[in-house]
Amino acid sequence: MSSFFFITRYLYKRLRFLGNKLLSHFLTLVFVALWHGIAPGFFLCFIGEFVIIVMDQQLRETKNYKPIRKRPFCPIHTEAIK
């Protein structure tokens, strides 16, 4: 089992009880940063990733948003997201 599947299945999906996807995602990224070590670079990287996720969600909520492709091509990770 890879770390991606472990974190998706046992951490992110179990935080659903919070009722907030962004909070679940943020706590998952904090866990991943702690997993990698307490260096400030990891926290900055994962906080930057969280900011990008929030901006992407806000962009998708606008009326004029038109995706380039319907679905990203990533056959490896699509099974874990379902």
C-alpha positions as CSV (number, residue, x, y, z in Angstrom):
1,M,0.0,0.0,0.0
2,S,1.4,3.4,-1.0
3,S,1.4,6.4,1.3
4,F,-1.2,8.1,-1.0
5,F,-3.7,5.3,-0.6
6,F,-3.0,5.1,3.1
7,I,-3.6,8.8,3.7
8,T,-6.6,8.9,1.5
9,R,-8.3,5.9,3.0
10,Y,-7.4,6.1,6.7
11,L,-7.0,9.8,7.3
12,Y,-8.8,12.0,4.7
13,K,-12.0,9.9,4.4
14,R,-12.2,9.3,8.1
15,L,-12.2,13.1,8.7
16,R,-15.6,13.3,6.9
17,F,-17.4,13.6,10.3
18,L,-16.1,17.1,10.5
19,G,-18.6,18.1,7.8
20,N,-16.1,20.3,6.0
21,K,-14.0,19.1,3.1
22,L,-11.5,22.0,3.3
23,L,-10.9,21.3,7.0
24,S,-10.4,17.6,6.3
25,H,-8.0,18.4,3.5
26,F,-6.1,20.9,5.7
27,L,-5.7,18.5,8.5
28,T,-4.5,15.8,6.1
29,L,-1.9,18.1,4.7
30,V,-0.7,19.0,8.3
31,F,-0.4,15.3,9.0
32,V,1.7,14.8,5.8
33,A,3.9,17.7,6.7
34,L,4.5,16.2,10.2
35,W,5.1,12.8,8.6
36,H,7.9,14.3,6.4
37,G,9.5,16.2,9.3
38,I,9.3,19.4,11.2
39,A,11.3,21.4,8.7
40,P,9.6,24.7,7.8
41,G,9.9,24.0,4.1
42,F,7.4,21.1,4.3
43,F,4.8,23.2,6.1
44,L,5.3,26.1,3.5
45,C,4.9,23.6,0.7
46,F,1.7,22.0,2.0
47,I,0.2,25.3,3.0
48,G,0.9,26.6,-0.5
49,E,-0.9,23.5,-1.8
50,F,-3.9,24.2,0.4
51,V,-4.0,27.8,-0.9
52,I,-4.0,26.5,-4.5
53,I,-6.8,24.1,-3.7
54,V,-9.0,26.8,-2.2
55,M,-8.3,29.1,-5.2
56,D,-9.2,26.3,-7.6
57,Q,-12.5,25.7,-5.8
58,Q,-13.3,29.4,-5.9
59,L,-12.5,29.5,-9.7
60,R,-14.7,26.5,-10.3
61,E,-17.7,28.2,-8.6
62,T,-17.6,31.1,-11.0
63,K,-20.1,31.2,-13.9
64,N,-17.5,31.6,-16.7
65,Y,-15.4,28.6,-15.7
66,K,-14.8,26.2,-18.6
67,P,-12.5,23.3,-18.0
68,I,-9.9,22.5,-20.6
69,R,-10.6,18.7,-20.3
70,K,-13.5,16.9,-18.8
71,R,-11.4,14.6,-16.6
72,P,-7.7,14.6,-16.0
73,F,-5.8,11.5,-17.3
74,C,-4.4,9.8,-14.3
75,P,-5.3,6.1,-14.3
76,I,-3.3,5.3,-11.2
77,H,-5.0,7.7,-8.7
78,T,-8.6,7.6,-10.0
79,E,-9.3,4.3,-8.1
80,A,-8.3,5.9,-4.7
81,I,-10.6,8.9,-5.1
82,K,-13.8,6.9,-5.7
